[in-house]
Amino acid sequence: MTLNKLSVTCVWLLILSACATTTPIPTTIPATATIRPVPTNVVPPTATATAQPTSTSTPLPTKTPLPTKSFRIIGYAADWEGQLNPAQLPHLTHVNYAFLLPNADGSVNGIANPWILEDIVRQAHEKNVKVLISIGGWGLAKEFEALAASPETRKRFVDAVIDFVEKYQLDGVDVDWEYPDANGPSADNFTALMTELRARLGSEKLLTAAVALGENADSVKADVFEVVDFFNVMAYDGPDQNHSSYAYAEKALAYWQLRGLPQNKTVLGVPFYSRPGEVQYRQLVAANPQAAQADQIEYNGSLTYYNGVPTIQKKTQLAKRLGSGIMIWTIASDTMDDTSLLNAIDQAAR
């Protein structure tokens, strides 16, 4: 059907009239709020799940880091003594595994039981305890003399040691050359050897040495002080009947202090055995429980000398005052009860 012009005009007039009567939509929300606040005791329907922590919260660590002790407690673990007792690790800061044996040509012999060292490293690192390989020991002076005499053999030795450290994931090296000759070229050769080891180890690994006192230590030049992290001072096997008295410990620390060794690089060595006879401390206590509180007992019909709990604690206090730690030969010689010398050291060091 066709609409004429008059009809169309009427339709448009009706539409315009209807629009004019519609209330206009405001451009802003009136001041009298028509949106009601959500009551505080009513959970909005969208908040049905527990809110997750925001990205600014600190995640919990998978393992709590163990504190680093400032006073060193270093225990030698000899390869012929078998596995380390893991109960001793919380009382230690370092384990020195003894020994890696050097040859005159600069090579080193493999260790007899590598699985023991691997086990020690794994357990020690779990307790934040560092593990070093100790090289040498008594009776290897000729081998050290020969390997340290030339740059070629020193390089072969240093290369072999670095390979060993990396293979077993060790924290450093302890050199036990007993002893360089103060009146011969080996004093300079010892300095060169230690300097070259330090250069290859870098600052991330430890370099230490076991040293004596008096004429057996005069060959250690002051230049070596700069390249080591610390010296383990063997204040035992002395010339007197009581081979490791408190007075001998004082003498040892005084010697190195006069030589200019810094206190933070001085560690006092103590024995867990007696002389004569080299009887382990635990054997002495097993034979006579009163031995724990003494420094000498009769053992197998002879008088033998050692350090009991009171002297060990007194030496620890001395090391705290004049040094930076205690070294033990060896931790396997200790007891595992309330007569333990290691426990006595740990308590006195606090």
C-alpha positions as CSV (number, residue, x, y, z in Angstrom):
1,M,0.0,0.0,0.0
2,T,1.3,3.5,-0.9
3,L,1.1,6.3,1.6
4,N,0.6,9.9,0.4
5,K,2.6,12.8,1.6
6,L,0.0,13.9,4.2
7,S,-0.1,10.5,5.9
8,V,3.7,10.4,6.1
9,T,3.8,13.9,7.7
10,C,1.2,12.8,10.3
11,V,3.2,9.8,11.3
12,W,6.4,11.8,11.8
13,L,4.5,14.4,13.9
14,L,3.3,11.6,16.2
15,I,6.8,10.1,16.7
16,L,8.3,13.5,17.6
17,S,5.5,14.2,20.1
18,A,6.2,10.9,21.9
19,C,10.0,11.6,22.1
20,A,9.4,15.0,23.6
21,T,7.5,13.5,26.6
22,T,10.3,10.9,27.5
23,T,12.4,11.8,30.6
24,P,16.0,12.6,29.5
25,I,18.8,10.3,30.7
26,P,21.2,12.1,33.1
27,T,24.8,12.3,32.0
28,T,26.1,11.7,35.6
29,I,25.0,9.6,38.6
30,P,23.0,11.8,41.0
31,A,24.7,12.7,44.3
32,T,22.2,10.6,46.2
33,A,23.8,7.3,45.5
34,T,21.5,4.7,44.1
35,I,24.3,2.0,44.3
36,R,24.2,0.4,47.8
37,P,27.5,-0.6,49.4
38,V,28.0,-4.3,50.0
39,P,27.6,-5.1,53.7
40,T,30.8,-6.0,55.4
41,N,29.4,-9.3,56.7
42,V,28.3,-10.5,53.3
43,V,30.8,-12.1,51.0
44,P,30.4,-10.9,47.4
45,P,29.3,-13.8,45.2
46,T,32.5,-13.6,43.1
47,A,34.8,-14.2,46.1
48,T,34.1,-17.8,46.5
49,A,37.8,-19.0,46.3
50,T,40.5,-18.4,48.9
51,A,42.7,-15.5,47.8
52,Q,46.2,-16.5,46.8
53,P,49.3,-14.7,48.1
54,T,50.4,-11.7,46.0
55,S,53.6,-11.8,43.9
56,T,55.3,-9.6,46.5
57,S,55.3,-12.3,49.3
58,T,58.6,-14.1,50.0
59,P,58.6,-17.8,49.0
60,L,59.6,-20.2,51.7
61,P,63.1,-21.8,51.1
62,T,63.2,-25.5,50.5
63,K,66.1,-25.9,52.9
64,T,66.9,-23.6,55.8
65,P,70.5,-22.3,55.3
66,L,72.8,-23.3,58.2
67,P,74.7,-20.6,59.9
68,T,78.4,-20.2,59.2
69,K,80.6,-20.5,62.4
70,S,83.3,-18.0,62.8
71,F,85.5,-20.2,65.0
72,R,87.0,-23.0,62.9
73,I,86.8,-26.6,64.2
74,I,88.8,-28.8,61.8
75,G,88.8,-32.5,62.0
76,Y,91.2,-34.8,60.1
77,A,89.6,-38.0,58.8
78,A,92.3,-40.6,57.9
79,D,91.4,-42.9,55.0
80,W,92.6,-46.0,56.9
81,E,90.0,-45.2,59.7
82,G,87.0,-45.9,57.5
83,Q,83.8,-43.9,57.3
84,L,83.1,-40.7,59.1
85,N,80.5,-40.8,61.9
86,P,77.8,-38.4,60.6
87,A,76.9,-37.4,64.2
88,Q,80.3,-35.6,64.4
89,L,79.6,-33.3,61.5
90,P,77.4,-30.7,63.3
91,H,80.3,-30.0,65.6
92,L,82.8,-29.3,62.7
93,T,83.4,-26.6,60.2
94,H,85.9,-28.4,58.1
95,V,87.0,-32.0,57.4
96,N,90.5,-32.7,56.1
97,Y,90.6,-36.0,54.3
98,A,94.1,-37.6,54.7
99,F,96.0,-38.4,52.6
100,L,96.6,-37.9,48.9
101,L,100.2,-39.1,48.3
102,P,102.5,-37.2,45.9
103,N,105.2,-38.7,43.8
104,A,108.6,-37.2,43.0
105,D,107.6,-36.5,39.4
106,G,104.7,-34.4,40.4
107,S,102.0,-37.0,39.9
108,V,99.7,-38.2,42.7
109,N,98.5,-41.6,43.7
110,G,94.8,-42.4,43.7
111,I,93.1,-42.8,47.1
112,A,92.3,-46.3,48.3
113,N,88.6,-45.8,49.0
114,P,87.2,-43.0,46.8
115,W,83.6,-43.9,47.9
116,I,84.4,-43.0,51.5
117,L,85.6,-39.5,50.4
118,E,82.5,-39.1,48.1
119,D,80.3,-40.1,51.1
120,I,82.0,-37.6,53.4
121,V,81.6,-34.8,50.8
122,R,77.9,-35.5,50.4
123,Q,77.1,-35.6,54.1
124,A,79.4,-32.7,55.0
125,H,78.0,-30.4,52.4
126,E,74.5,-31.1,53.6
127,K,75.6,-29.7,57.0
128,N,77.5,-26.7,55.5
129,V,80.8,-28.3,56.4
130,K,83.7,-27.9,54.0
131,V,85.9,-30.8,52.9
132,L,89.6,-30.4,51.9
133,I,92.1,-33.0,50.7
134,S,95.2,-33.2,52.8
135,I,98.3,-34.0,50.7
136,G,101.5,-35.6,52.1
137,G,101.9,-36.5,55.7
138,W,104.9,-37.8,57.6
139,G,107.6,-39.5,55.6
140,L,106.9,-37.7,52.3
141,A,109.6,-35.0,52.5
142,K,111.8,-36.5,49.7
143,E,108.8,-36.6,47.3
144,F,108.0,-33.0,48.1
145,E,111.6,-31.9,47.8
146,A,111.8,-33.4,44.3
147,L,108.4,-32.3,42.9
148,A,108.8,-28.7,44.2
149,A,112.3,-28.3,42.7
150,S,111.4,-27.4,39.1
151,P,108.6,-25.5,37.4
152,E,107.7,-28.5,35.3
153,T,107.1,-30.9,38.2
154,R,105.3,-28.2,40.2
155,K,103.0,-27.7,37.3
156,R,102.3,-31.4,36.9
157,F,101.6,-31.6,40.6
158,V,99.3,-28.5,40.6
159,D,97.4,-29.8,37.6
160,A,96.9,-33.2,39.3
161,V,95.7,-31.6,42.5
162,I,93.2,-29.3,40.7
163,D,91.8,-32.3,38.7
164,F,91.4,-34.2,42.0
165,V,89.6,-31.2,43.7
166,E,87.2,-30.9,40.8
167,K,86.5,-34.6,40.5
168,Y,85.5,-34.9,44.1
169,Q,83.8,-31.5,44.4
170,L,86.2,-30.5,47.3
171,D,86.4,-27.1,48.9
172,G,90.2,-26.8,49.0
173,V,93.6,-28.2,49.6
174,D,95.7,-28.8,52.8
175,V,99.5,-29.3,52.2
176,D,101.3,-31.4,54.8
177,W,105.0,-31.2,53.9
178,E,106.9,-32.4,56.9
179,Y,109.2,-30.4,56.6
180,P,110.9,-28.1,54.1
181,D,114.6,-27.5,54.9
182,A,115.2,-24.0,56.2
183,N,118.9,-24.2,55.1
184,G,118.3,-25.5,51.6
185,P,116.4,-24.5,48.5
186,S,113.2,-26.2,49.6
187,A,112.1,-23.2,51.6
188,D,111.9,-21.2,48.4
189,N,110.4,-24.1,46.5
190,F,107.7,-24.5,49.2
191,T,106.9,-20.8,48.7
192,A,106.7,-21.3,44.9
193,L,104.6,-24.4,45.2
194,M,102.0,-22.7,47.5
195,T,101.9,-19.6,45.4
196,E,101.2,-21.6,42.2
197,L,98.5,-23.7,44.0
198,R,96.8,-20.5,45.1
199,A,96.9,-19.1,41.6
200,R,95.1,-22.1,40.2
201,L,92.7,-22.6,43.1
202,G,91.5,-19.0,43.0
203,S,89.8,-17.3,45.8
204,E,86.8,-19.6,45.8
205,K,88.8,-22.6,47.2
206,L,90.7,-22.9,50.4
207,L,94.5,-23.3,50.7
208,T,95.9,-24.4,54.0
209,A,99.0,-26.0,55.4
210,A,99.9,-28.1,58.4
211,V,102.9,-26.6,60.1
212,A,105.0,-27.2,63.2
213,L,107.0,-24.7,65.3
214,G,110.6,-23.8,66.0
215,E,113.3,-25.3,63.7
216,N,110.8,-27.4,61.8
217,A,108.8,-24.3,60.9
218,D,111.6,-21.8,60.2
219,S,111.5,-22.8,56.5
220,V,108.0,-21.4,56.1
221,K,108.6,-17.9,54.8
222,A,106.4,-15.0,55.5
223,D,105.4,-14.8,51.8
224,V,103.4,-17.9,52.3
225,F,101.3,-16.2,54.9
226,E,99.8,-14.1,52.1
227,V,98.6,-17.0,50.0
228,V,97.1,-19.4,52.6
229,D,93.7,-19.1,54.2
230,F,95.2,-20.4,57.5
231,F,97.8,-22.7,59.0
232,N,97.0,-25.8,61.1
233,V,99.7,-25.6,63.9
234,M,100.6,-29.1,65.0
235,A,101.1,-28.4,68.7
236,Y,101.6,-32.0,69.6
237,D,104.4,-34.7,69.3
238,G,106.5,-32.2,71.2
239,P,109.9,-33.1,72.8
240,D,108.7,-33.4,76.4
241,Q,107.2,-36.4,78.1
242,N,103.8,-34.8,78.0
243,H,103.9,-34.3,74.2
244,S,101.0,-31.8,74.0
245,S,100.7,-29.9,77.2
246,Y,98.9,-26.6,77.6
247,A,102.3,-24.9,77.9
248,Y,103.4,-26.4,74.6
249,A,100.2,-25.0,72.9
250,E,101.0,-21.6,74.3
251,K,104.6,-21.9,73.0
252,A,103.3,-22.8,69.5
253,L,100.9,-19.9,69.3
254,A,103.6,-17.5,70.6
255,Y,106.1,-18.7,67.9
256,W,103.7,-17.9,65.0
257,Q,102.6,-14.7,66.6
258,L,106.2,-13.5,66.7
259,R,106.6,-14.6,63.1
260,G,103.8,-12.3,62.1
261,L,101.2,-14.8,61.2
262,P,97.8,-13.0,61.6
263,Q,95.5,-14.3,64.3
264,N,92.7,-15.1,61.8
265,K,95.1,-17.4,60.0
266,T,96.2,-19.3,63.1
267,V,94.5,-22.6,64.0
268,L,95.7,-24.6,67.1
269,G,96.2,-28.3,66.6
270,V,95.3,-30.8,69.4
271,P,95.7,-34.6,69.6
272,F,93.0,-37.1,70.2
273,Y,95.7,-39.7,71.1
274,S,98.5,-40.3,73.7
275,R,102.2,-40.6,73.7
276,P,104.1,-42.9,74.0
277,G,102.3,-45.6,72.1
278,E,99.8,-43.4,70.2
279,V,96.8,-44.8,71.9
280,Q,93.5,-43.4,70.8
281,Y,91.6,-41.3,73.3
282,R,88.5,-43.5,73.1
283,Q,90.6,-46.6,73.9
284,L,92.0,-44.8,77.0
285,V,88.4,-43.9,78.2
286,A,87.3,-47.5,77.5
287,A,90.1,-48.8,79.7
288,N,89.5,-46.2,82.4
289,P,86.4,-43.9,82.4
290,Q,88.3,-41.5,84.7
291,A,90.7,-40.8,81.9
292,A,88.3,-38.3,80.4
293,Q,89.1,-35.9,83.3
294,A,92.9,-36.4,83.3
295,D,95.9,-35.9,81.1
296,Q,97.8,-39.1,81.9
297,I,96.9,-42.6,82.9
298,E,98.6,-45.9,83.2
299,Y,97.8,-48.0,80.1
300,N,99.0,-51.5,79.6
301,G,101.5,-51.1,82.4
302,S,103.0,-47.8,81.2
303,L,102.2,-44.1,81.8
304,T,100.9,-42.4,78.7
305,Y,100.1,-38.7,78.2
306,Y,97.2,-37.0,76.3
307,N,94.6,-34.2,76.6
308,G,91.4,-34.9,78.6
309,V,88.3,-32.8,78.6
310,P,89.5,-30.0,81.0
311,T,92.7,-29.4,79.0
312,I,91.0,-29.6,75.6
313,Q,88.5,-26.9,76.8
314,K,91.3,-24.8,78.2
315,K,93.1,-25.0,74.9
316,T,90.0,-24.0,73.0
317,Q,89.7,-20.9,75.1
318,L,93.3,-20.2,74.3
319,A,92.7,-20.6,70.6
320,K,89.7,-18.3,70.8
321,R,91.9,-15.6,72.4
322,L,95.0,-16.0,70.3
323,G,93.9,-17.8,67.2
324,S,90.9,-18.5,65.0
325,G,90.2,-22.2,65.5
326,I,91.0,-25.7,66.6
327,M,92.4,-28.6,64.5
328,I,92.0,-32.2,65.5
329,W,94.1,-35.3,64.7
330,T,92.0,-37.4,64.3
331,I,88.2,-37.3,64.9
332,A,87.8,-41.1,64.6
333,S,89.8,-41.3,67.9
334,D,87.1,-39.6,69.9
335,T,84.3,-41.1,72.1
336,M,80.6,-40.7,71.2
337,D,79.2,-40.0,74.7
338,D,79.5,-37.3,77.3
339,T,83.3,-37.8,77.4
340,S,83.6,-36.6,73.8
341,L,86.5,-34.2,73.2
342,L,84.9,-32.9,70.1
343,N,81.7,-32.0,72.1
344,A,83.9,-30.3,74.7
345,I,85.6,-28.2,72.0
346,D,82.2,-27.2,70.5
347,Q,80.9,-26.2,73.9
348,A,84.0,-24.1,74.8
349,A,83.9,-22.4,71.4
350,R,80.5,-20.9,71.8
